[in-house]
Amino acid sequence: MKAENKSKIPVVRNKYTAQFKEQALERADKDGIPKKAKDLGLAESMLYNWRAKSRQTGQPFEDQRYSKPKWRGLNEKTPDWKRKSPF
């Protein structure tokens, strides 16, 4: 039996600009992630994730936006019957 979610409050997700992320990480390098996360009202995990992504790609956040991997489900070799399937 599933528990019903009785609250109908929509989840609001903030989108942060690439410039904001870069500046937040620069400040976090100086003062530490826990302190900067608290000052900026962010979860520490968000700053840690941004830092990991920045180090992993080696690119500024502005450039990362354009290098997202494509969805692997369909490509030019996928048969037509599979492309038209509603499932």
Buried (B, 14 or more C-beta within 10 A) or exposed (E): EEEEEEEEEEEEEEEEEEEBBBEBBEBBEEEEBEEBBEEBEBEBEBBBEBBEEBEEEEEEBEEBEEEEEEEEEEEEEEEEEEEEEEE
